[in-house]
Amino acid sequence: MADMLDLCASCGENVGILLDSWHWHHDPDATVDSILNAGRHRIVHVHLNDAADLPSEQIRDEQRLLPGEGVIRQAGYTEAVSPEIFGRLEGVLPDDAARQALEASRRILT
């Protein structure tokens, strides 16, 4: 994240990053302060998802949870987000999956 933020800064004021909460959570160097220190103007979008409380060797990218179902907690971001859930809603009709993701996102963002 720090390297990407440096790249953004070198490109100018109108360049930012997409922060994926799942990848951020599994980065051993990530902290809530790293998000807060990035500044709201540099985080332009967030992929919102959650993760189970598992040892790192059991983590699977395709097993993301709905926001609020796992261990990732809110860090005060209030701009654009997209729920990005892999595996959790498999077999659910698209309209129902979208509704569940929206409702889960609203619960943790309000």
A tleap script that builds the chain and sets N, CA, C and O, in Angstrom:
source leaprc.protein.ff14SB
mol = sequence {
  NMET ALA ASP MET LEU ASP LEU CYS ALA SER
  CYS GLY GLU ASN VAL GLY ILE LEU LEU ASP
  SER TRP HIE TRP HIE HIE ASP PRO ASP ALA
  THR VAL ASP SER ILE LEU ASN ALA GLY ARG
  HIE ARG ILE VAL HIE VAL HIE LEU ASN ASP
  ALA ALA ASP LEU PRO SER GLU GLN ILE ARG
  ASP GLU GLN ARG LEU LEU PRO GLY GLU GLY
  VAL ILE ARG GLN ALA GLY TYR THR GLU ALA
  VAL SER PRO GLU ILE PHE GLY ARG LEU GLU
  GLY VAL LEU PRO ASP ASP ALA ALA ARG GLN
  ALA LEU GLU ALA SER ARG ARG ILE LEU CTHR
}
set mol.1.N position { 0.821 -1.186 0.000 }
set mol.1.CA position { 0.000 0.000 0.000 }
set mol.1.C position { 0.872 1.260 0.000 }
set mol.1.O position { 0.570 2.231 -0.694 }
set mol.2.N position { 1.929 1.237 0.764 }
set mol.2.CA position { 2.814 2.404 0.827 }
set mol.2.C position { 3.431 2.700 -0.532 }
set mol.2.O position { 3.519 3.860 -0.933 }
set mol.3.N position { 3.861 1.657 -1.249 }
set mol.3.CA position { 4.447 1.855 -2.577 }
set mol.3.C position { 3.423 2.443 -3.549 }
set mol.3.O position { 3.745 3.338 -4.331 }
set mol.4.N position { 2.204 1.942 -3.496 }
set mol.4.CA position { 1.161 2.467 -4.391 }
set mol.4.C position { 0.833 3.921 -4.052 }
set mol.4.O position { 0.592 4.729 -4.949 }
set mol.5.N position { 0.822 4.247 -2.785 }
set mol.5.CA position { 0.554 5.634 -2.388 }
set mol.5.C position { 1.678 6.560 -2.853 }
set mol.5.O position { 1.422 7.697 -3.248 }
set mol.6.N position { 2.922 6.077 -2.807 }
set mol.6.CA position { 4.042 6.866 -3.332 }
set mol.6.C position { 3.886 7.091 -4.830 }
set mol.6.O position { 4.123 8.193 -5.325 }
set mol.7.N position { 3.486 6.047 -5.549 }
set mol.7.CA position { 3.258 6.183 -6.982 }
set mol.7.C position { 2.145 7.198 -7.258 }
set mol.7.O position { 2.283 8.045 -8.141 }
set mol.8.N position { 1.061 7.114 -6.517 }
set mol.8.CA position { -0.048 8.065 -6.676 }
set mol.8.C position { 0.428 9.496 -6.453 }
set mol.8.O position { 0.106 10.394 -7.232 }
set mol.9.N position { 1.185 9.701 -5.401 }
set mol.9.CA position { 1.684 11.049 -5.098 }
set mol.9.C position { 2.565 11.575 -6.218 }
set mol.9.O position { 2.521 12.764 -6.533 }
set mol.10.N position { 3.367 10.702 -6.826 }
set mol.10.CA position { 4.243 11.150 -7.902 }
set mol.10.C position { 3.466 11.449 -9.186 }
set mol.10.O position { 3.959 12.156 -10.064 }
set mol.11.N position { 2.251 10.907 -9.290 }
set mol.11.CA position { 1.427 11.134 -10.486 }
set mol.11.C position { 0.593 12.412 -10.395 }
set mol.11.O position { 0.165 12.954 -11.414 }
set mol.12.N position { 0.367 12.887 -9.179 }
set mol.12.CA position { -0.415 14.110 -9.026 }
set mol.12.C position { -1.568 13.949 -8.059 }
set mol.12.O position { -1.783 12.876 -7.495 }
set mol.13.N position { -2.298 15.017 -7.878 }
set mol.13.CA position { -3.388 15.055 -6.897 }
set mol.13.C position { -4.600 14.224 -7.286 }
set mol.13.O position { -5.372 13.825 -6.414 }
set mol.14.N position { -4.785 13.955 -8.568 }
set mol.14.CA position { -6.002 13.307 -9.036 }
set mol.14.C position { -5.828 11.800 -9.239 }
set mol.14.O position { -6.515 11.211 -10.073 }
set mol.15.N position { -4.922 11.170 -8.492 }
set mol.15.CA position { -4.671 9.736 -8.619 }
set mol.15.C position { -4.763 9.110 -7.233 }
set mol.15.O position { -4.208 9.627 -6.264 }
set mol.16.N position { -5.482 7.972 -7.157 }
set mol.16.CA position { -5.635 7.308 -5.873 }
set mol.16.C position { -5.650 5.805 -6.024 }
set mol.16.O position { -5.393 5.275 -7.105 }
set mol.17.N position { -5.952 5.123 -4.939 }
set mol.17.CA position { -5.919 3.663 -4.929 }
set mol.17.C position { -7.304 3.081 -4.676 }
set mol.17.O position { -8.190 3.736 -4.126 }
set mol.18.N position { -7.459 1.833 -5.095 }
set mol.18.CA position { -8.592 1.013 -4.723 }
set mol.18.C position { -8.108 0.173 -3.544 }
set mol.18.O position { -7.135 -0.569 -3.673 }
set mol.19.N position { -8.762 0.281 -2.427 }
set mol.19.CA position { -8.393 -0.492 -1.241 }
set mol.19.C position { -9.321 -1.692 -1.136 }
set mol.19.O position { -10.539 -1.528 -1.067 }
set mol.20.N position { -8.771 -2.872 -1.125 }
set mol.20.CA position { -9.556 -4.103 -0.960 }
set mol.20.C position { -9.425 -4.526 0.501 }
set mol.20.O position { -8.340 -4.897 0.948 }
set mol.21.N position { -10.528 -4.469 1.241 }
set mol.21.CA position { -10.462 -4.739 2.678 }
set mol.21.C position { -9.960 -6.148 2.982 }
set mol.21.O position { -9.285 -6.352 3.992 }
set mol.22.N position { -10.271 -7.115 2.139 }
set mol.22.CA position { -9.835 -8.499 2.364 }
set mol.22.C position { -8.326 -8.621 2.208 }
set mol.22.O position { -7.657 -9.206 3.059 }
set mol.23.N position { -7.785 -8.066 1.117 }
set mol.23.CA position { -6.332 -8.115 0.911 }
set mol.23.C position { -5.601 -7.294 1.978 }
set mol.23.O position { -4.552 -7.702 2.477 }
set mol.24.N position { -6.165 -6.139 2.319 }
set mol.24.CA position { -5.563 -5.311 3.368 }
set mol.24.C position { -5.489 -6.097 4.676 }
set mol.24.O position { -4.457 -6.092 5.346 }
set mol.25.N position { -6.568 -6.764 5.035 }
set mol.25.CA position { -6.620 -7.514 6.295 }
set mol.25.C position { -5.561 -8.612 6.349 }
set mol.25.O position { -5.015 -8.891 7.417 }
set mol.26.N position { -5.266 -9.238 5.212 }
set mol.26.CA position { -4.314 -10.345 5.190 }
set mol.26.C position { -2.871 -9.913 4.937 }
set mol.26.O position { -1.977 -10.754 4.852 }
set mol.27.N position { -2.647 -8.631 4.820 }
set mol.27.CA position { -1.288 -8.107 4.655 }
set mol.27.C position { -0.661 -7.987 6.050 }
set mol.27.O position { -1.188 -7.259 6.891 }
set mol.28.N position { 0.435 -8.676 6.309 }
set mol.28.CA position { 1.027 -8.634 7.647 }
set mol.28.C position { 1.502 -7.238 8.063 }
set mol.28.O position { 1.670 -6.976 9.254 }
set mol.29.N position { 1.720 -6.346 7.101 }
set mol.29.CA position { 2.172 -4.997 7.433 }
set mol.29.C position { 1.023 -3.989 7.547 }
set mol.29.O position { 1.259 -2.822 7.861 }
set mol.30.N position { -0.197 -4.418 7.299 }
set mol.30.CA position { -1.336 -3.499 7.284 }
set mol.30.C position { -1.811 -3.178 8.704 }
set mol.30.O position { -1.838 -4.032 9.590 }
set mol.31.N position { -2.176 -1.928 8.872 }
set mol.31.CA position { -2.764 -1.475 10.128 }
set mol.31.C position { -3.887 -0.503 9.800 }
set mol.31.O position { -3.957 0.017 8.687 }
set mol.32.N position { -4.754 -0.259 10.754 }
set mol.32.CA position { -5.784 0.762 10.557 }
set mol.32.C position { -5.121 2.108 10.311 }
set mol.32.O position { -5.613 2.908 9.515 }
set mol.33.N position { -4.009 2.362 10.987 }
set mol.33.CA position { -3.288 3.622 10.778 }
set mol.33.C position { -2.812 3.771 9.336 }
set mol.33.O position { -2.758 4.887 8.819 }
set mol.34.N position { -2.462 2.653 8.672 }
set mol.34.CA position { -2.021 2.761 7.284 }
set mol.34.C position { -3.146 3.273 6.393 }
set mol.34.O position { -2.892 3.981 5.418 }
set mol.35.N position { -4.377 2.923 6.718 }
set mol.35.CA position { -5.526 3.441 5.969 }
set mol.35.C position { -5.751 4.901 6.316 }
set mol.35.O position { -5.914 5.737 5.427 }
set mol.36.N position { -5.759 5.208 7.603 }
set mol.36.CA position { -6.012 6.584 8.035 }
set mol.36.C position { -4.936 7.540 7.536 }
set mol.36.O position { -5.232 8.671 7.153 }
set mol.37.N position { -3.677 7.081 7.543 }
set mol.37.CA position { -2.574 7.924 7.093 }
set mol.37.C position { -2.552 8.124 5.580 }
set mol.37.O position { -1.956 9.081 5.087 }
set mol.38.N position { -3.200 7.221 4.847 }
set mol.38.CA position { -3.255 7.365 3.386 }
set mol.38.C position { -4.014 8.635 3.002 }
set mol.38.O position { -3.706 9.276 1.997 }
set mol.39.N position { -4.989 8.980 3.800 }
set mol.39.CA position { -5.801 10.159 3.502 }
set mol.39.C position { -6.967 9.815 2.599 }
set mol.39.O position { -6.835 9.024 1.665 }
set mol.40.N position { -8.094 10.409 2.883 }
set mol.40.CA position { -9.317 10.123 2.124 }
set mol.40.C position { -9.185 10.485 0.654 }
set mol.40.O position { -9.835 9.861 -0.185 }
set mol.41.N position { -8.368 11.468 0.319 }
set mol.41.CA position { -8.246 11.859 -1.090 }
set mol.41.C position { -7.466 10.835 -1.904 }
set mol.41.O position { -7.555 10.843 -3.132 }
set mol.42.N position { -6.704 9.955 -1.262 }
set mol.42.CA position { -5.933 8.943 -1.984 }
set mol.42.C position { -6.665 7.608 -2.095 }
set mol.42.O position { -6.353 6.819 -2.987 }
set mol.43.N position { -7.619 7.334 -1.226 }
set mol.43.CA position { -8.421 6.113 -1.330 }
set mol.43.C position { -9.684 6.502 -2.081 }
set mol.43.O position { -10.553 7.187 -1.542 }
set mol.44.N position { -9.779 6.059 -3.335 }
set mol.44.CA position { -10.883 6.505 -4.182 }
set mol.44.C position { -12.010 5.483 -4.288 }
set mol.44.O position { -13.110 5.812 -4.731 }
set mol.45.N position { -11.737 4.250 -3.884 }
set mol.45.CA position { -12.774 3.220 -3.922 }
set mol.45.C position { -12.359 2.089 -2.993 }
set mol.45.O position { -11.168 1.873 -2.766 }
set mol.46.N position { -13.341 1.364 -2.454 }
set mol.46.CA position { -13.059 0.251 -1.553 }
set mol.46.C position { -13.854 -0.975 -1.985 }
set mol.46.O position { -15.062 -0.893 -2.207 }
set mol.47.N position { -13.171 -2.112 -2.102 }
set mol.47.CA position { -13.853 -3.392 -2.238 }
set mol.47.C position { -14.116 -3.879 -0.823 }
set mol.47.O position { -13.186 -4.121 -0.055 }
set mol.48.N position { -15.373 -4.018 -0.493 }
set mol.48.CA position { -15.798 -4.316 0.866 }
set mol.48.C position { -16.150 -5.791 0.987 }
set mol.48.O position { -17.006 -6.288 0.254 }
set mol.49.N position { -15.506 -6.481 1.891 }
set mol.49.CA position { -15.764 -7.881 2.155 }
set mol.49.C position { -15.236 -8.206 3.541 }
set mol.49.O position { -14.685 -7.337 4.216 }
set mol.50.N position { -15.397 -9.439 3.965 }
set mol.50.CA position { -14.959 -9.817 5.306 }
set mol.50.C position { -14.232 -11.157 5.244 }
set mol.50.O position { -14.283 -11.859 4.234 }
set mol.51.N position { -13.565 -11.495 6.327 }
set mol.51.CA position { -12.764 -12.718 6.377 }
set mol.51.C position { -13.028 -13.474 7.672 }
set mol.51.O position { -13.273 -12.885 8.725 }
set mol.52.N position { -12.970 -14.788 7.561 }
set mol.52.CA position { -13.110 -15.639 8.744 }
set mol.52.C position { -11.853 -15.518 9.606 }
set mol.52.O position { -10.782 -15.160 9.117 }
set mol.53.N position { -12.001 -15.819 10.876 }
set mol.53.CA position { -10.868 -15.806 11.809 }
set mol.53.C position { -10.153 -17.147 11.702 }
set mol.53.O position { -10.412 -18.069 12.477 }
set mol.54.N position { -9.245 -17.241 10.724 }
set mol.54.CA position { -8.513 -18.481 10.451 }
set mol.54.C position { -7.014 -18.225 10.431 }
set mol.54.O position { -6.586 -17.099 10.177 }
set mol.55.N position { -6.208 -19.251 10.695 }
set mol.55.CA position { -4.755 -19.105 10.529 }
set mol.55.C position { -4.436 -18.820 9.062 }
set mol.55.O position { -5.177 -19.242 8.175 }
set mol.56.N position { -3.345 -18.110 8.803 }
set mol.56.CA position { -3.009 -17.674 7.449 }
set mol.56.C position { -2.921 -18.829 6.453 }
set mol.56.O position { -3.255 -18.648 5.283 }
set mol.57.N position { -2.485 -20.000 6.885 }
set mol.57.CA position { -2.366 -21.121 5.949 }
set mol.57.C position { -3.720 -21.686 5.519 }
set mol.57.O position { -3.785 -22.474 4.575 }
set mol.58.N position { -4.794 -21.297 6.192 }
set mol.58.CA position { -6.136 -21.764 5.826 }
set mol.58.C position { -6.946 -20.716 5.067 }
set mol.58.O position { -8.084 -20.981 4.681 }
set mol.59.N position { -6.381 -19.544 4.851 }
set mol.59.CA position { -7.084 -18.471 4.154 }
set mol.59.C position { -7.190 -18.794 2.673 }
set mol.59.O position { -6.200 -19.171 2.045 }
set mol.60.N position { -8.380 -18.650 2.115 }
set mol.60.CA position { -8.628 -18.882 0.697 }
set mol.60.C position { -9.328 -17.663 0.106 }
set mol.60.O position { -10.338 -17.196 0.632 }
set mol.61.N position { -8.778 -17.157 -0.989 }
set mol.61.CA position { -9.310 -15.960 -1.633 }
set mol.61.C position { -10.773 -16.122 -2.026 }
set mol.61.O position { -11.540 -15.161 -1.973 }
set mol.62.N position { -11.163 -17.328 -2.420 }
set mol.62.CA position { -12.523 -17.547 -2.886 }
set mol.62.C position { -13.518 -17.794 -1.746 }
set mol.62.O position { -14.649 -18.211 -1.994 }
set mol.63.N position { -13.108 -17.541 -0.513 }
set mol.63.CA position { -13.980 -17.759 0.637 }
set mol.63.C position { -14.169 -16.474 1.436 }
set mol.63.O position { -14.010 -16.458 2.656 }
set mol.64.N position { -14.507 -15.411 0.738 }
set mol.64.CA position { -14.767 -14.135 1.406 }
set mol.64.C position { -16.178 -14.120 1.970 }
set mol.64.O position { -17.081 -14.777 1.453 }
set mol.65.N position { -16.345 -13.367 3.027 }
set mol.65.CA position { -17.638 -13.285 3.699 }
set mol.65.C position { -18.309 -11.948 3.417 }
set mol.65.O position { -17.678 -11.011 2.927 }
set mol.66.N position { -19.599 -11.875 3.734 }
set mol.66.CA position { -20.314 -10.609 3.653 }
set mol.66.C position { -19.772 -9.653 4.707 }
set mol.66.O position { -19.312 -10.096 5.760 }
set mol.67.N position { -19.817 -8.356 4.445 }
set mol.67.CA position { -19.377 -7.388 5.463 }
set mol.67.C position { -20.107 -7.618 6.789 }
set mol.67.O position { -21.328 -7.762 6.832 }
set mol.68.N position { -19.323 -7.648 7.864 }
set mol.68.CA position { -19.895 -7.832 9.192 }
set mol.68.C position { -19.964 -9.276 9.662 }
set mol.68.O position { -20.291 -9.520 10.823 }
set mol.69.N position { -19.663 -10.251 8.789 }
set mol.69.CA position { -19.736 -11.662 9.174 }
set mol.69.C position { -18.426 -12.199 9.750 }
set mol.69.O position { -18.405 -13.290 10.320 }
set mol.70.N position { -17.358 -11.461 9.610 }
set mol.70.CA position { -16.051 -11.969 10.033 }
set mol.70.C position { -15.334 -11.042 10.976 }
set mol.70.O position { -15.938 -10.468 11.882 }
set mol.71.N position { -14.021 -10.895 10.759 }
set mol.71.CA position { -13.170 -10.185 11.709 }
set mol.71.C position { -12.690 -8.809 11.247 }
set mol.71.O position { -12.047 -8.100 12.021 }
set mol.72.N position { -12.985 -8.415 10.013 }
set mol.72.CA position { -12.554 -7.101 9.536 }
set mol.72.C position { -13.503 -6.056 10.110 }
set mol.72.O position { -14.721 -6.232 10.089 }
set mol.73.N position { -12.943 -4.985 10.614 }
set mol.73.CA position { -13.766 -3.942 11.234 }
set mol.73.C position { -13.667 -2.633 10.474 }
set mol.73.O position { -12.708 -2.392 9.740 }
set mol.74.N position { -14.644 -1.819 10.656 }
set mol.74.CA position { -14.749 -0.534 9.971 }
set mol.74.C position { -13.610 0.392 10.362 }
set mol.74.O position { -13.180 0.419 11.515 }
set mol.75.N position { -13.124 1.158 9.374 }
set mol.75.CA position { -12.024 2.091 9.627 }
set mol.75.C position { -12.425 3.529 9.329 }
set mol.75.O position { -11.556 4.375 9.117 }
set mol.76.N position { -13.720 3.825 9.308 }
set mol.76.CA position { -14.168 5.197 9.154 }
set mol.76.C position { -14.304 5.694 7.731 }
set mol.76.O position { -14.489 6.894 7.523 }
set mol.77.N position { -14.221 4.823 6.749 }
set mol.77.CA position { -14.339 5.239 5.353 }
set mol.77.C position { -15.809 5.378 4.995 }
set mol.77.O position { -16.604 4.490 5.300 }
set mol.78.N position { -16.183 6.479 4.353 }
set mol.78.CA position { -17.591 6.730 4.044 }
set mol.78.C position { -17.842 7.047 2.577 }
set mol.78.O position { -18.922 7.527 2.232 }
set mol.79.N position { -16.888 6.794 1.721 }
set mol.79.CA position { -17.050 7.094 0.293 }
set mol.79.C position { -17.496 5.836 -0.462 }
set mol.79.O position { -18.121 4.953 0.124 }
set mol.80.N position { -17.178 5.754 -1.751 }
set mol.80.CA position { -17.651 4.674 -2.619 }
set mol.80.C position { -17.114 3.310 -2.206 }
set mol.80.O position { -15.920 3.153 -1.951 }
set mol.81.N position { -18.008 2.323 -2.144 }
set mol.81.CA position { -17.626 0.947 -1.846 }
set mol.81.C position { -18.353 -0.001 -2.800 }
set mol.81.O position { -19.414 0.325 -3.331 }
set mol.82.N position { -17.764 -1.175 -3.005 }
set mol.82.CA position { -18.385 -2.255 -3.766 }
set mol.82.C position { -18.235 -3.535 -2.966 }
set mol.82.O position { -17.110 -3.941 -2.674 }
set mol.83.N position { -19.343 -4.190 -2.600 }
set mol.83.CA position { -19.200 -5.495 -1.965 }
set mol.83.C position { -18.529 -6.447 -2.947 }
set mol.83.O position { -18.919 -6.511 -4.113 }
set mol.84.N position { -17.533 -7.179 -2.491 }
set mol.84.CA position { -16.824 -8.132 -3.339 }
set mol.84.C position { -16.706 -9.434 -2.563 }
set mol.84.O position { -15.762 -9.635 -1.799 }
set mol.85.N position { -17.674 -10.312 -2.770 }
set mol.85.CA position { -17.762 -11.539 -1.999 }
set mol.85.C position { -17.597 -12.721 -2.941 }
set mol.85.O position { -18.385 -12.891 -3.871 }
set mol.86.N position { -16.587 -13.531 -2.706 }
set mol.86.CA position { -16.366 -14.735 -3.503 }
set mol.86.C position { -16.722 -15.950 -2.659 }
set mol.86.O position { -16.281 -16.062 -1.515 }
set mol.87.N position { -17.507 -16.849 -3.206 }
set mol.87.CA position { -17.796 -18.105 -2.534 }
set mol.87.C position { -18.968 -18.050 -1.580 }
set mol.87.O position { -19.763 -18.990 -1.548 }
set mol.88.N position { -19.110 -17.003 -0.810 }
set mol.88.CA position { -20.130 -16.924 0.238 }
set mol.88.C position { -21.543 -17.004 -0.328 }
set mol.88.O position { -22.419 -17.596 0.304 }
set mol.89.N position { -21.788 -16.427 -1.497 }
set mol.89.CA position { -23.127 -16.396 -2.072 }
set mol.89.C position { -23.264 -17.310 -3.283 }
set mol.89.O position { -24.148 -17.113 -4.117 }
set mol.90.N position { -22.399 -18.299 -3.378 }
set mol.90.CA position { -22.446 -19.249 -4.487 }
set mol.90.C position { -23.789 -19.976 -4.491 }
set mol.90.O position { -24.246 -20.458 -3.455 }
set mol.91.N position { -24.408 -20.047 -5.651 }
set mol.91.CA position { -25.696 -20.720 -5.779 }
set mol.91.C position { -26.888 -19.844 -5.461 }
set mol.91.O position { -28.029 -20.276 -5.629 }
set mol.92.N position { -26.653 -18.617 -5.004 }
set mol.92.CA position { -27.734 -17.678 -4.714 }
set mol.92.C position { -28.045 -16.916 -5.996 }
set mol.92.O position { -27.133 -16.509 -6.715 }
set mol.93.N position { -29.329 -16.722 -6.284 }
set mol.93.CA position { -29.715 -15.967 -7.467 }
set mol.93.C position { -29.102 -14.569 -7.429 }
set mol.93.O position { -29.010 -13.968 -6.359 }
set mol.94.N position { -28.679 -14.042 -8.586 }
set mol.94.CA position { -27.992 -12.737 -8.620 }
set mol.94.C position { -28.740 -11.609 -7.904 }
set mol.94.O position { -28.122 -10.841 -7.168 }
set mol.95.N position { -30.041 -11.495 -8.103 }
set mol.95.CA position { -30.792 -10.436 -7.426 }
set mol.95.C position { -30.749 -10.596 -5.911 }
set mol.95.O position { -30.599 -9.614 -5.183 }
set mol.96.N position { -30.880 -11.832 -5.435 }
set mol.96.CA position { -30.831 -12.091 -3.995 }
set mol.96.C position { -29.430 -11.849 -3.437 }
set mol.96.O position { -29.281 -11.321 -2.335 }
set mol.97.N position { -28.403 -12.234 -4.198 }
set mol.97.CA position { -27.020 -12.002 -3.759 }
set mol.97.C position { -26.736 -10.512 -3.655 }
set mol.97.O position { -26.129 -10.061 -2.684 }
set mol.98.N position { -27.173 -9.744 -4.649 }
set mol.98.CA position { -26.961 -8.293 -4.616 }
set mol.98.C position { -27.675 -7.674 -3.420 }
set mol.98.O position { -27.123 -6.800 -2.752 }
set mol.99.N position { -28.892 -8.118 -3.147 }
set mol.99.CA position { -29.656 -7.589 -2.011 }
set mol.99.C position { -28.957 -7.912 -0.683 }
set mol.99.O position { -28.846 -7.051 0.189 }
set mol.100.N position { -28.489 -9.152 -0.537 }
set mol.100.CA position { -27.795 -9.536 0.700 }
set mol.100.C position { -26.510 -8.728 0.884 }
set mol.100.O position { -26.209 -8.290 1.994 }
set mol.101.N position { -25.758 -8.530 -0.190 }
set mol.101.CA position { -24.512 -7.755 -0.102 }
set mol.101.C position { -24.806 -6.304 0.249 }
set mol.101.O position { -24.096 -5.710 1.060 }
set mol.102.N position { -25.839 -5.729 -0.347 }
set mol.102.CA position { -26.215 -4.348 -0.036 }
set mol.102.C position { -26.638 -4.214 1.425 }
set mol.102.O position { -26.194 -3.300 2.120 }
set mol.103.N position { -27.488 -5.116 1.890 }
set mol.103.CA position { -27.961 -5.051 3.281 }
set mol.103.C position { -26.813 -5.223 4.272 }
set mol.103.O position { -26.759 -4.518 5.279 }
set mol.104.N position { -25.904 -6.142 4.000 }
set mol.104.CA position { -24.745 -6.353 4.887 }
set mol.104.C position { -23.860 -5.116 4.910 }
set mol.104.O position { -23.375 -4.717 5.969 }
set mol.105.N position { -23.648 -4.510 3.750 }
set mol.105.CA position { -22.814 -3.289 3.669 }
set mol.105.C position { -23.458 -2.156 4.433 }
set mol.105.O position { -22.784 -1.444 5.178 }
set mol.106.N position { -24.748 -1.982 4.259 }
set mol.106.CA position { -25.456 -0.903 4.989 }
set mol.106.C position { -25.356 -1.072 6.491 }
set mol.106.O position { -25.196 -0.094 7.221 }
set mol.107.N position { -25.452 -2.323 6.960 }
set mol.107.CA position { -25.388 -2.565 8.415 }
set mol.107.C position { -24.079 -2.105 9.009 }
set mol.107.O position { -24.068 -1.540 10.102 }
set mol.108.N position { -22.964 -2.332 8.314 }
set mol.108.CA position { -21.681 -1.955 8.918 }
set mol.108.C position { -21.297 -0.511 8.632 }
set mol.108.O position { -20.441 0.046 9.319 }
set mol.109.N position { -21.920 0.105 7.624 }
set mol.109.CA position { -21.572 1.473 7.274 }
set mol.109.C position { -22.463 2.523 7.936 }
set mol.109.O position { -22.212 3.721 7.808 }
set mol.110.N position { -23.494 2.080 8.637 }
set mol.110.CA position { -24.386 3.054 9.299 }
set mol.110.C position { -24.178 3.066 10.777 }
set mol.110.O position { -24.840 3.821 11.488 }
savepdb mol mol.pdb
quit
